[in-house]
């Protein structure tokens, strides 16, 4: 299915999420260098928590879909901050987690979101939780 057909199948709310995600993912590489995560995640209006885990999962999936179709590479941190920023406005509250993994001489870091204590991605079990920020 081409991009236009995927776009047509989205409802108006999902199209808005996709548009905001594209804008946020364009700005975040610069913003995360100059603005603290705490400030990025707390900026803008806070909507009362009303959204379900399914709604949070859908927003995260839309942000990941946008990130995969951009002409530049995004990091897990950029995707997590963009999704958290959008979720905060939609009533999905949770935490942005940064974790680390060390195996031999290798070191890796990963950022992900948790909503109601459950991760919104499936790769978190290999990482030890290092820090978290509420959104």
C-alpha positions in Angstrom: 0.0 0.0 0.0 1.5 3.4 -1.0 1.8 6.4 1.3 -1.3 8.2 -0.1 -3.6 5.2 0.5 -2.2 4.9 4.1 -2.9 8.6 4.7 -6.5 8.3 3.4 -7.2 5.4 5.8 -6.2 7.6 8.8 -9.0 9.5 10.7 -8.6 13.2 11.2 -7.1 12.8 14.7 -4.5 10.4 13.4 -3.6 12.7 10.5 -3.1 15.5 13.1 -0.8 13.2 15.1 1.2 12.4 12.0 1.6 16.1 11.0 2.7 17.0 14.6 5.1 14.0 14.7 6.8 15.0 11.4 7.3 18.6 12.7 8.5 17.4 16.1 10.9 14.9 14.6 12.3 17.6 12.4 13.0 19.9 15.3 14.1 17.4 18.0 17.7 16.7 16.8 18.5 20.4 17.6 16.2 20.7 20.6 17.6 17.8 22.6 21.1 19.4 22.4 19.9 22.7 23.9 16.9 22.0 26.1 16.6 19.5 29.0 14.4 16.5 28.6 12.4 17.6 31.7 11.7 20.9 30.1 10.8 19.4 26.7 8.5 16.9 28.2 6.7 19.4 30.4 6.2 22.1 27.7 2.7 22.8 26.5 -0.7 22.1 27.9 -1.2 19.0 30.1 -4.5 17.3 29.3 -6.1 15.3 32.1 -5.2 11.6 32.0 -8.1 9.9 30.1 -6.5 7.8 27.4 -6.2 4.0 27.4 -3.1 1.9 26.8 -4.4 1.2 23.3 -4.6 4.9 22.5 -1.0 5.4 23.7 0.2 2.4 21.7 -1.5 3.9 18.6 0.2 7.3 19.0 3.6 5.5 19.5 3.0 3.5 16.3 2.1 6.6 14.3 5.2 8.4 15.4 7.3 5.3 14.5 5.7 5.1 11.1 6.4 8.8 10.5 10.1 8.3 11.6 10.5 5.3 9.3 9.3 7.4 6.3 11.4 10.5 6.8 14.4 11.2 4.6 16.7 11.4 7.6 17.5 9.0 10.4 15.9 9.5 13.8 17.0 8.1 17.1 14.9 6.2 19.7 15.3 9.3 22.0 13.8 11.6 19.3 10.9 9.2 18.7 10.2 8.8 22.4 10.3 12.5 23.1 8.0 13.3 20.1 5.5 10.5 21.1 5.6 11.6 24.8 5.0 15.3 23.8 2.0 14.2 21.7 0.6 11.8 24.3 0.8 14.5 27.0 -1.6 16.6 24.9 -3.9 13.6 24.3 -4.3 12.6 27.9 -1.8 9.7 27.8 0.5 10.1 30.8 3.5 8.0 31.6 7.3 8.0 31.7 10.1 8.3 29.2 12.8 5.8 30.2 16.5 5.7 29.3 18.2 2.4 29.8 21.6 1.0 29.2 23.1 -2.4 28.2 26.6 -3.5 28.6 27.9 -6.7 27.2 31.7 -7.2 27.2 33.2 -4.2 25.5 29.9 -3.1 23.9 27.7 -0.4 25.4 24.3 0.6 24.2 21.6 3.0 25.3 17.9 3.0 24.5 14.9 5.3 25.2 11.3 4.1 25.4 8.0 5.1 26.8 5.9 3.4 29.5 2.2 4.0 29.9 0.5 2.7 33.1 3.7 0.8 33.9 3.8 -1.1 30.6 6.4 -0.4 27.9 5.1 0.7 24.5 7.8 -1.2 22.7 9.1 -4.7 23.0 12.9 -4.2 23.2 13.2 -3.0 26.8 13.9 -6.2 28.5 17.6 -6.1 27.5 18.2 -2.7 29.1 18.7 -1.7 32.7 16.7 1.3 33.6 19.0 4.3 34.2 16.7 7.4 34.4 13.1 8.4 33.8 11.1 11.5 33.3 7.3 11.8 33.7 5.2 13.3 30.9 
